[in-house]
Amino acid sequence: MSVLVANRLGGIMSAVEKPSWFGGRELIALAIVALAAAPPLSTYIATQSWERVKVRPVERTIRVTGSAKQRIVSDLIEWNATVTADAKDKLAAYRKVHADVEATVAYLKGQGVPEGEIFPDSTVVEELFTTVYEGKGEDRIARQELVGYQARQTIGVRSKDVQRIERLSRQVTDLLEKDVAVTSGAPSYYYTKLGDLKIEMLSEASKDARTRAENMLRSAGGAALSRLKDADMGVINVNPANSTATSWEGNNDTSALEKDIIAIVHVTYALK
């Protein structure tokens, strides 16, 4: 084997210019030594690499979900009342609704609502039609006939006096007894400090997540929390009181005076 390698290397070296200070036989001997040492050296490198991979520990983690819930009471209310008036004449309908809106605004002021919280909208006047049938049998036709006009105007109220406006939303229809055709809409309830509360709730949800993780590990044994690897905020749901409804986008209820705000976070911890 050595002779064969030497012959092949000798042939190769004969085609290469040799340094004047290094003989051909020396080069052949050096090549034989290098070839003999190559397999053990490569085996050593591979072994060391495998040992490094094999002994590197796999990081253990735990992922938990934390939540926080708090009851809030709305501190802002928005409410609309709509006044309508019908008349044969367009101008008469407008005048009637205008007078009735003034009566409604006066009623609200008399009930303690400041003028700056009352916002009358513009008046809308629409034609009123009825269906009239003419002819008989197959020749019968239907046509629309103008019978009058309806004027309509909405009065909006925006106030922090939630209880007062909520009460008036139920009582304003008393104006019907004064020949004022008013319809009360459902109030909308808001909490103006929701932005600050969300930050507080997320902090509480994060604490809850850590407590859950510690309790799980305490029960299982053999591990403890190390560092926080990542945390992501889930949706924040603002629901009517005692509701547990959820959605991917998060709920923002405006129908209830009292609400529950629910914050959720997902946290991953490394273990030690």
C-alpha positions as CSV (number, residue, x, y, z in Angstrom):
1,M,0.0,0.0,0.0
2,S,2.8,2.4,0.9
3,V,4.7,1.5,-2.3
4,L,1.5,2.2,-4.3
5,V,1.0,5.6,-2.6
6,A,4.6,6.4,-3.0
7,N,4.5,5.6,-6.7
8,R,1.5,7.7,-7.3
9,L,2.9,10.6,-5.3
10,G,6.2,10.2,-7.1
11,G,4.4,10.6,-10.4
12,I,2.6,13.7,-9.2
13,M,5.6,15.3,-7.8
14,S,7.6,14.7,-11.0
15,A,5.1,17.1,-12.7
16,V,5.5,19.8,-10.0
17,E,8.5,22.0,-9.7
18,K,10.3,21.0,-6.5
19,P,12.0,23.5,-4.2
20,S,15.7,23.3,-4.3
21,W,15.8,22.8,-0.5
22,F,13.4,19.9,-0.4
23,G,14.0,16.5,-2.1
24,G,11.3,14.4,-3.7
25,R,11.7,11.6,-1.2
26,E,11.1,14.0,1.7
27,L,7.9,15.1,0.1
28,I,6.7,11.6,-0.4
29,A,7.4,10.7,3.2
30,L,5.5,13.8,4.4
31,A,2.5,12.9,2.3
32,I,2.4,9.4,3.6
33,V,2.4,10.7,7.2
34,A,-0.4,13.2,6.4
35,L,-2.6,10.5,4.8
36,A,-2.1,8.1,7.8
37,A,-3.0,10.8,10.3
38,A,-6.1,12.1,8.5
39,P,-8.7,9.4,9.5
40,P,-7.9,9.6,13.3
41,L,-7.9,13.4,13.2
42,S,-11.3,13.6,11.4
43,T,-12.7,11.1,13.9
44,Y,-11.5,13.2,16.8
45,I,-13.0,16.4,15.4
46,A,-16.4,14.7,14.7
47,T,-16.3,13.1,18.2
48,Q,-15.7,16.5,19.9
49,S,-18.5,18.1,17.9
50,W,-20.9,15.3,18.8
51,E,-20.0,15.6,22.5
52,R,-20.7,19.3,22.4
53,V,-24.2,18.7,20.9
54,K,-25.0,15.8,23.1
55,V,-24.2,17.5,26.4
56,R,-25.9,20.8,25.6
57,P,-29.1,20.8,27.8
58,V,-32.5,21.4,26.3
59,E,-34.1,24.5,27.8
60,R,-37.4,23.7,29.6
61,T,-40.2,26.2,29.5
62,I,-43.8,26.6,30.8
63,R,-46.5,28.6,29.1
64,V,-49.4,29.9,31.1
65,T,-52.4,32.2,30.7
66,G,-53.2,34.8,33.2
67,S,-56.4,36.9,33.6
68,A,-57.8,39.7,35.6
69,K,-61.4,40.9,36.1
70,Q,-62.8,44.1,37.5
71,R,-66.3,45.6,37.8
72,I,-66.7,49.2,36.5
73,V,-69.6,51.6,36.5
74,S,-70.0,53.8,33.4
75,D,-69.3,57.5,33.9
76,L,-70.5,58.9,30.6
77,I,-73.9,58.5,28.9
78,E,-75.1,59.3,25.3
79,W,-78.8,59.3,24.5
80,N,-81.0,60.3,21.6
81,A,-84.7,61.2,21.5
82,T,-86.5,61.7,18.1
83,V,-89.4,64.1,17.6
84,T,-91.7,63.6,14.6
85,A,-94.6,65.6,13.2
86,D,-97.0,64.8,10.3
87,A,-99.0,67.3,8.3
88,K,-100.7,67.6,4.9
89,D,-98.4,70.6,4.1
90,K,-94.6,70.4,4.1
91,L,-94.2,73.8,5.9
92,A,-96.8,72.8,8.5
93,A,-94.9,69.6,9.3
94,Y,-91.7,71.6,9.7
95,R,-93.3,74.2,12.0
96,K,-94.9,71.5,14.1
97,V,-91.7,69.5,14.6
98,H,-89.8,72.7,15.3
99,A,-92.2,73.7,18.1
100,D,-92.2,70.2,19.5
101,V,-88.3,70.1,19.6
102,E,-88.3,73.4,21.5
103,A,-90.8,71.9,24.0
104,T,-88.6,68.8,24.4
105,V,-85.5,70.8,25.0
106,A,-87.3,73.0,27.5
107,Y,-88.4,69.8,29.3
108,L,-84.8,68.5,29.5
109,K,-83.5,71.8,30.8
110,G,-86.3,71.9,33.4
111,Q,-85.1,68.4,34.5
112,G,-81.6,69.8,35.2
113,V,-79.8,69.0,31.9
114,P,-77.4,71.9,31.0
115,E,-77.9,73.5,27.6
116,G,-74.3,72.6,26.7
117,E,-75.1,68.9,27.0
118,I,-78.1,69.0,24.5
119,F,-77.4,68.7,20.8
120,P,-80.4,69.1,18.4
121,D,-79.8,67.7,15.0
122,S,-81.0,69.1,11.7
123,T,-84.6,68.6,10.6
124,V,-85.4,66.1,7.9
125,V,-88.7,66.3,6.0
126,E,-90.0,63.3,3.9
127,E,-93.0,62.7,1.8
128,L,-95.6,60.3,2.9
129,F,-97.3,58.0,0.4
130,T,-100.1,55.5,0.5
131,T,-100.9,52.8,-2.0
132,V,-104.1,53.3,-4.1
133,Y,-105.6,50.5,-6.2
134,E,-107.6,51.2,-9.4
135,G,-109.5,48.9,-11.6
136,K,-110.7,45.3,-11.1
137,G,-109.4,41.8,-11.9
138,E,-106.5,41.6,-14.3
139,D,-106.8,45.3,-15.1
140,R,-106.2,46.3,-11.4
141,I,-103.2,48.5,-10.9
142,A,-101.5,50.0,-7.9
143,R,-100.1,53.5,-7.6
144,Q,-98.5,55.6,-4.9
145,E,-100.4,58.7,-3.9
146,L,-98.9,61.6,-1.8
147,V,-100.8,62.1,1.4
148,G,-98.6,64.4,3.4
149,Y,-95.2,65.1,4.9
150,Q,-93.3,63.9,8.0
151,A,-90.7,66.1,9.7
152,R,-88.2,64.5,11.9
153,Q,-85.5,65.8,14.2
154,T,-83.2,64.1,16.7
155,I,-82.0,65.5,20.0
156,G,-78.8,64.1,21.3
157,V,-77.6,64.3,25.0
158,R,-74.1,63.6,26.1
159,S,-73.5,63.9,29.9
160,K,-71.5,62.6,32.8
161,D,-74.7,62.8,35.0
162,V,-75.4,59.2,34.1
163,Q,-78.3,58.6,36.6
164,R,-80.2,61.7,35.6
165,I,-80.1,61.0,31.8
166,E,-80.9,57.4,32.3
167,R,-84.0,58.4,34.3
168,L,-85.0,61.0,31.6
169,S,-84.6,58.4,28.9
170,R,-87.5,56.6,30.5
171,Q,-89.6,59.6,31.4
172,V,-89.4,61.8,28.3
173,T,-92.3,60.0,26.7
174,D,-94.5,61.8,29.2
175,L,-94.4,64.6,26.5
176,L,-96.8,62.4,24.5
177,E,-99.5,63.7,26.8
178,K,-98.7,67.2,25.5
179,D,-99.1,66.1,21.9
180,V,-95.4,65.9,21.4
181,A,-94.5,62.7,19.3
182,V,-91.2,61.8,20.9
183,T,-89.5,58.4,20.7
184,S,-86.7,57.6,23.2
185,G,-83.7,55.6,22.1
186,A,-81.6,53.2,24.2
187,P,-78.8,55.0,26.0
188,S,-75.1,54.1,25.4
189,Y,-72.8,53.9,28.4
190,Y,-69.1,54.5,28.4
191,Y,-66.2,54.5,30.8
192,T,-63.8,57.4,30.1
193,K,-60.8,56.0,32.1
194,L,-60.7,52.7,30.3
195,G,-57.3,53.4,28.7
196,D,-55.6,53.8,32.1
197,L,-57.5,50.8,33.5
198,K,-56.4,48.5,30.7
199,I,-52.8,49.1,31.6
200,E,-53.5,48.3,35.3
201,M,-55.5,45.2,34.3
202,L,-52.7,43.8,32.1
203,S,-50.3,44.2,35.0
204,E,-52.7,42.2,37.2
205,A,-53.2,39.6,34.6
206,S,-49.4,39.2,34.3
207,K,-49.2,38.7,38.1
208,D,-51.9,36.1,37.9
209,A,-50.0,34.2,35.1
210,R,-46.9,34.0,37.3
211,T,-48.9,32.8,40.3
212,R,-50.5,30.1,38.1
213,A,-47.1,28.9,36.9
214,E,-45.7,28.8,40.4
215,N,-48.7,26.8,41.7
216,M,-48.4,24.3,38.8
217,L,-44.7,23.8,39.5
218,R,-45.2,23.5,43.2
219,S,-47.7,20.7,42.6
220,A,-45.6,18.9,40.1
221,G,-42.2,19.4,41.8
222,G,-38.8,19.2,40.3
223,A,-38.6,22.7,38.8
224,A,-38.8,26.4,39.5
225,L,-39.3,29.5,37.4
226,S,-36.3,31.2,36.0
227,R,-36.5,34.1,33.5
228,L,-39.4,35.4,31.5
229,K,-39.0,34.4,27.9
230,D,-41.9,36.2,26.2
231,A,-45.3,37.6,27.0
232,D,-48.1,38.7,24.7
233,M,-51.3,40.5,25.4
234,G,-54.6,38.8,24.6
235,V,-57.8,40.6,23.9
236,I,-59.5,42.9,26.5
237,N,-63.2,42.3,26.8
238,V,-65.6,44.9,28.2
239,N,-68.8,43.0,28.9
240,P,-72.1,43.7,30.6
241,A,-71.8,42.7,34.3
242,N,-71.6,39.0,34.8
243,S,-71.2,38.2,31.1
244,T,-68.3,36.0,30.0
245,A,-68.6,36.6,26.3
246,T,-65.4,36.8,24.3
247,S,-64.4,37.5,20.8
248,W,-61.2,37.5,18.7
249,E,-61.3,41.3,18.4
250,G,-62.4,42.0,22.0
251,N,-65.7,43.3,23.2
252,N,-66.5,46.9,24.0
253,D,-70.1,46.9,25.4
254,T,-72.0,50.1,25.5
255,S,-75.4,48.7,26.5
256,A,-74.9,48.3,30.2
257,L,-74.4,50.8,33.0
258,E,-72.3,48.3,35.0
259,K,-69.6,46.3,33.1
260,D,-66.9,43.7,33.7
261,I,-63.5,44.4,32.1
262,I,-61.5,41.2,31.6
263,A,-57.8,41.2,30.5
264,I,-55.9,38.2,29.3
265,V,-52.1,37.6,28.8
266,H,-50.1,34.6,27.7
267,V,-46.6,34.2,29.3
268,T,-43.7,31.8,28.8
269,Y,-41.1,31.2,31.5
270,A,-37.9,29.3,31.4
271,L,-37.4,26.7,34.1
272,K,-34.4,26.0,36.3
